[in-house]
């Protein structure tokens, strides 16, 4: 499965705790902590869960395997809210 941002129109701004996102089309916002902000940054292109966890593990004290469930939960929530899209690998 590959993930990518759903729209280039999503606005973002840094906040003390991480990053605030706003979709101006749906008026939906999403707050990310510092780890979530790293994940969002990685989503500038189409990436896999493994690629995201490699990045997270390189910046935080967590194993790649240990972060998969948490990262996947965040990605699923962000997809439900319309901030990103998920594609089967090779389907795009």
Backbone as ProteinMPNN parsed JSONL, in Angstrom:
{"seq_chain_A": "XXXXXXXXXXXXXXXXXXXXXXXXXXXXXXXXXXXXXXXXXXXXXXXXXXXXXXXXXXXXXXXXXXXXXXXXXXXXXXXXXXXXXXXXXXXX", "coords_chain_A": {"N_chain_A": [[0.859, -1.172, 0.0], [0.552, 2.182, -0.838], [0.886, 5.594, 0.153], [-0.257, 8.998, -0.099], [-0.472, 12.589, -0.046], [-3.719, 14.031, -0.261], [-4.433, 16.395, -1.522], [-3.068, 19.321, -2.992], [-3.906, 21.667, -2.029], [-4.132, 21.74, 0.699], [-3.569, 23.481, 3.629], [-0.887, 24.324, 5.822], [0.587, 24.911, 9.02], [3.156, 25.568, 11.345], [2.961, 24.723, 14.769], [3.386, 24.969, 18.349], [3.307, 22.329, 19.321], [3.628, 20.769, 17.067], [2.241, 20.407, 14.046], [-0.34, 22.081, 12.275], [-2.996, 21.297, 10.176], [-5.122, 22.3, 7.483], [-7.877, 21.761, 5.486], [-9.068, 23.675, 3.067], [-11.214, 23.317, 1.393], [-13.028, 21.541, 2.581], [-13.168, 22.53, 5.091], [-11.984, 21.206, 7.183], [-9.866, 20.399, 9.863], [-6.704, 19.284, 11.155], [-4.621, 18.241, 13.725], [-1.223, 17.648, 14.289], [1.282, 15.961, 16.148], [4.834, 16.229, 16.858], [5.958, 13.884, 15.783], [3.923, 13.109, 14.026], [4.106, 15.268, 12.291], [6.545, 14.751, 11.023], [5.817, 12.476, 9.631], [3.831, 13.553, 7.938], [5.414, 15.282, 6.409], [6.951, 13.413, 5.036], [5.042, 12.444, 3.338], [5.001, 13.884, 0.981], [5.378, 12.827, -1.474], [4.428, 9.759, -3.104], [4.46, 7.162, -0.846], [5.422, 4.187, 0.983], [4.247, 2.338, 3.877], [6.424, 1.125, 5.125], [8.553, 2.778, 4.259], [7.863, 5.176, 5.499], [8.034, 4.412, 8.209], [10.737, 3.836, 8.381], [11.819, 6.404, 8.198], [10.666, 7.608, 10.496], [11.787, 5.997, 12.514], [14.438, 6.719, 12.218], [14.521, 9.258, 13.269], [13.396, 9.241, 15.79], [13.317, 7.516, 18.948], [12.528, 4.643, 18.323], [11.711, 1.426, 17.071], [11.577, 0.298, 13.655], [9.702, -1.728, 13.188], [8.251, -1.502, 15.534], [6.846, 0.874, 15.245], [4.947, 0.584, 13.279], [2.146, -0.131, 13.724], [1.138, 2.147, 15.072], [1.721, 4.214, 13.243], [0.263, 3.327, 11.029], [-2.334, 3.509, 12.066], [-2.562, 6.302, 12.358], [-2.311, 7.072, 9.642], [-4.605, 5.834, 8.572], [-6.629, 7.269, 9.914], [-6.114, 9.86, 8.959], [-6.674, 9.451, 6.274], [-9.414, 8.844, 6.409], [-10.351, 11.352, 7.164], [-9.83, 12.736, 4.893], [-7.327, 13.792, 4.239], [-5.294, 12.346, 3.096], [-4.537, 9.875, 0.574], [-4.809, 6.401, -0.098], [-3.266, 3.846, -1.947], [-3.153, 0.772, -3.71], [-0.045, -0.787, -4.248], [1.436, -0.125, -7.345], [-0.953, 0.454, -8.617], [-1.435, 3.025, -9.396]], "CA_chain_A": [[0.0, 0.0, 0.0], [1.262, 3.469, -0.905], [0.108, 6.719, 0.665], [0.15, 10.324, -0.541], [-1.397, 13.669, 0.307], [-4.869, 14.023, -1.151], [-4.608, 17.647, -2.249], [-2.023, 20.335, -2.815], [-4.52, 22.862, -1.444], [-4.141, 21.663, 2.163], [-2.713, 24.483, 4.254], [-0.236, 23.856, 7.037], [1.361, 25.877, 9.783], [3.792, 24.997, 12.532], [2.489, 25.118, 16.087], [4.331, 24.509, 19.366], [3.289, 20.883, 19.504], [3.854, 20.063, 15.808], [1.765, 20.986, 12.794], [-1.785, 22.163, 12.087], [-3.39, 21.193, 8.771], [-6.478, 22.742, 7.183], [-8.365, 21.561, 4.13], [-9.985, 24.796, 2.873], [-12.394, 22.886, 0.643], [-13.98, 20.888, 3.479], [-13.069, 23.217, 6.384], [-11.562, 20.203, 8.15], [-8.497, 20.614, 10.329], [-6.07, 18.131, 11.784], [-3.422, 18.616, 14.474], [-0.217, 16.596, 14.347], [2.411, 16.195, 17.045], [6.101, 16.285, 16.116], [6.092, 12.651, 15.011], [2.965, 13.225, 12.931], [4.634, 16.249, 11.334], [7.561, 14.044, 10.231], [5.065, 11.603, 8.724], [3.221, 14.428, 6.931], [6.491, 15.737, 5.53], [7.322, 12.265, 4.198], [3.946, 12.201, 2.397], [5.037, 14.809, -0.158], [5.271, 11.956, -2.637], [3.786, 8.495, -2.785], [5.379, 6.36, -0.032], [4.862, 3.021, 1.656], [4.309, 2.319, 5.34], [7.814, 0.81, 5.488], [9.374, 3.976, 4.042], [7.525, 6.136, 6.557], [8.574, 3.923, 9.482], [12.191, 4.007, 8.332], [12.065, 7.808, 8.519], [10.309, 7.834, 11.897], [12.791, 5.321, 13.348], [15.713, 7.435, 12.147], [14.435, 10.519, 13.996], [12.868, 9.04, 17.136], [13.783, 6.277, 19.572], [11.538, 3.596, 18.107], [12.103, 0.512, 16.0], [10.693, 0.362, 12.482], [8.587, -2.645, 13.438], [7.463, -0.993, 16.652], [6.03, 2.044, 14.912], [4.0, 0.31, 12.183], [0.736, -0.063, 14.125], [0.786, 3.537, 15.376], [1.743, 4.988, 12.005], [-0.866, 2.882, 10.211], [-3.546, 4.085, 12.66], [-2.591, 7.714, 11.978], [-2.586, 7.152, 8.203], [-6.013, 5.493, 8.369], [-7.437, 8.398, 10.385], [-5.932, 10.967, 8.026], [-7.395, 9.091, 5.048], [-10.839, 9.005, 6.717], [-10.634, 12.788, 7.203], [-9.622, 13.294, 3.556], [-6.033, 14.45, 4.092], [-4.41, 11.566, 2.249], [-5.113, 8.775, -0.199], [-4.069, 5.146, -0.067], [-3.348, 3.125, -3.21], [-2.4, -0.479, -3.797], [1.197, -0.562, -4.988], [1.348, -0.414, -8.777], [-2.285, 0.752, -9.176], [-1.551, 4.421, -9.79]], "C_chain_A": [[0.903, 1.233, 0.0], [0.313, 4.57, -0.458], [0.638, 8.017, 0.075], [-0.892, 11.34, -0.101], [-2.52, 13.711, -0.717], [-4.991, 15.28, -1.996], [-3.463, 18.603, -1.955], [-2.581, 21.578, -2.134], [-4.572, 22.831, 0.084], [-3.121, 22.652, 2.722], [-2.093, 23.905, 5.516], [0.514, 24.987, 7.704], [1.943, 25.178, 11.01], [3.148, 25.577, 13.777], [3.468, 24.53, 17.097], [4.424, 22.989, 19.443], [3.55, 20.103, 18.221], [3.377, 20.842, 14.608], [0.239, 20.993, 12.773], [-2.063, 22.151, 10.594], [-4.823, 21.676, 8.615], [-6.772, 22.451, 5.727], [-9.398, 22.656, 3.876], [-11.252, 24.414, 2.107], [-13.461, 22.284, 1.557], [-14.043, 21.55, 4.852], [-12.739, 22.236, 7.513], [-10.132, 20.505, 8.57], [-8.006, 19.368, 11.047], [-4.808, 18.616, 12.474], [-2.489, 17.418, 14.578], [0.843, 16.95, 15.381], [3.691, 16.159, 16.211], [6.333, 15.027, 15.274], [5.156, 12.68, 13.809], [3.432, 14.199, 11.865], [5.715, 15.623, 10.45], [6.871, 13.143, 9.202], [4.443, 12.435, 7.605], [4.259, 14.91, 5.926], [6.897, 14.629, 4.556], [6.273, 12.003, 3.117], [3.915, 13.183, 1.229], [4.973, 14.057, -1.481], [4.571, 10.685, -2.203], [4.789, 7.596, -2.059], [4.646, 5.197, 0.627], [4.96, 3.182, 3.174], [5.742, 2.04, 5.795], [8.719, 2.026, 5.329], [9.121, 5.019, 5.124], [8.148, 5.695, 7.882], [10.095, 3.993, 9.51], [12.553, 5.433, 8.72], [11.786, 8.095, 9.997], [11.363, 7.221, 12.816], [14.129, 6.044, 13.332], [15.704, 8.726, 12.974], [13.982, 10.38, 15.446], [13.357, 7.692, 17.661], [12.687, 5.216, 19.502], [12.045, 2.694, 16.986], [11.12, 0.666, 14.838], [9.478, -0.529, 12.687], [7.658, -2.117, 14.522], [6.533, 0.15, 16.294], [4.923, 1.737, 13.912], [2.541, 0.431, 12.576], [0.297, 1.37, 14.377], [0.734, 4.388, 14.114], [0.557, 4.605, 11.128], [-2.178, 3.458, 10.745], [-3.677, 5.566, 12.296], [-2.94, 7.867, 10.501], [-4.05, 6.84, 7.902], [-6.924, 6.637, 8.781], [-7.331, 9.579, 9.42], [-6.648, 10.699, 6.698], [-8.905, 9.264, 5.248], [-11.249, 10.473, 6.692], [-10.383, 13.469, 5.856], [-8.287, 13.974, 3.325], [-5.032, 13.643, 3.266], [-5.179, 10.457, 1.568], [-4.211, 7.564, -0.061], [-4.321, 4.413, -1.382], [-2.627, 1.797, -3.07], [-1.172, -0.202, -4.636], [1.012, -0.996, -6.438], [0.012, -0.059, -9.408], [-2.415, 2.176, -9.681], [-0.882, 4.658, -11.116]], "O_chain_A": [[1.883, 1.308, 0.741], [-0.899, 4.49, -0.662], [1.828, 8.134, -0.218], [-2.041, 10.996, 0.179], [-2.299, 13.456, -1.901], [-5.586, 15.244, -3.073], [-2.961, 18.684, -0.834], [-1.82, 22.448, -1.708], [-5.012, 23.801, 0.702], [-1.955, 22.648, 2.329], [-2.711, 23.087, 6.198], [1.011, 25.901, 7.046], [1.308, 24.319, 11.621], [2.831, 26.765, 13.835], [4.29, 23.684, 16.743], [5.511, 22.437, 19.611], [3.683, 18.88, 18.274], [4.009, 21.812, 14.19], [-0.399, 20.031, 13.2], [-1.448, 22.898, 9.833], [-5.647, 21.484, 9.509], [-6.014, 22.842, 4.839], [-10.503, 22.582, 4.413], [-12.255, 25.125, 2.175], [-14.656, 22.488, 1.339], [-14.872, 21.181, 5.684], [-13.166, 22.419, 8.653], [-9.287, 20.829, 7.735], [-8.787, 18.523, 11.482], [-4.008, 19.33, 11.87], [-2.915, 16.313, 14.913], [1.256, 18.106, 15.48], [3.628, 16.069, 14.984], [6.855, 15.116, 14.163], [5.551, 12.316, 12.701], [3.189, 13.99, 10.676], [5.795, 15.93, 9.261], [7.294, 13.062, 8.049], [4.525, 12.052, 6.438], [3.997, 14.94, 4.724], [7.156, 14.895, 3.382], [6.585, 11.402, 2.089], [2.893, 13.296, 0.553], [4.553, 14.614, -2.495], [4.167, 10.558, -1.047], [5.855, 7.299, -2.6], [3.428, 5.22, 0.803], [5.668, 4.054, 3.677], [6.219, 2.655, 6.748], [9.568, 2.277, 6.185], [10.052, 5.665, 5.605], [8.726, 6.513, 8.598], [10.679, 4.191, 10.576], [13.492, 5.649, 9.486], [12.585, 8.751, 10.666], [11.784, 7.851, 13.786], [14.875, 5.995, 14.31], [16.765, 9.232, 13.338], [14.164, 11.3, 16.243], [13.765, 6.83, 16.883], [12.011, 4.933, 20.491], [12.726, 3.151, 16.068], [9.985, 1.106, 15.02], [8.351, -0.128, 12.393], [6.438, -2.264, 14.441], [5.532, 0.37, 16.976], [4.035, 2.568, 13.717], [1.76, 1.036, 11.841], [-0.786, 1.774, 13.951], [-0.185, 5.188, 13.934], [-0.086, 5.477, 10.544], [-3.042, 3.853, 9.963], [-4.767, 6.033, 11.964], [-3.774, 8.7, 10.145], [-4.668, 7.506, 7.071], [-7.887, 6.948, 8.08], [-8.333, 10.22, 9.101], [-7.167, 11.624, 6.073], [-9.596, 9.77, 4.364], [-12.35, 10.809, 6.256], [-10.689, 14.651, 5.695], [-8.116, 14.666, 2.321], [-4.037, 14.188, 2.789], [-6.312, 10.141, 1.931], [-2.995, 7.693, 0.077], [-5.45, 4.366, -1.87], [-1.606, 1.707, -2.388], [-1.24, 0.53, -5.623], [0.503, -2.08, -6.722], [-0.159, -0.244, -10.613], [-3.407, 2.51, -10.331], [-0.877, 5.784, -11.613]]}, "name": "protein", "num_of_chains": 1, "seq": "XXXXXXXXXXXXXXXXXXXXXXXXXXXXXXXXXXXXXXXXXXXXXXXXXXXXXXXXXXXXXXXXXXXXXXXXXXXXXXXXXXXXXXXXXXXX"}
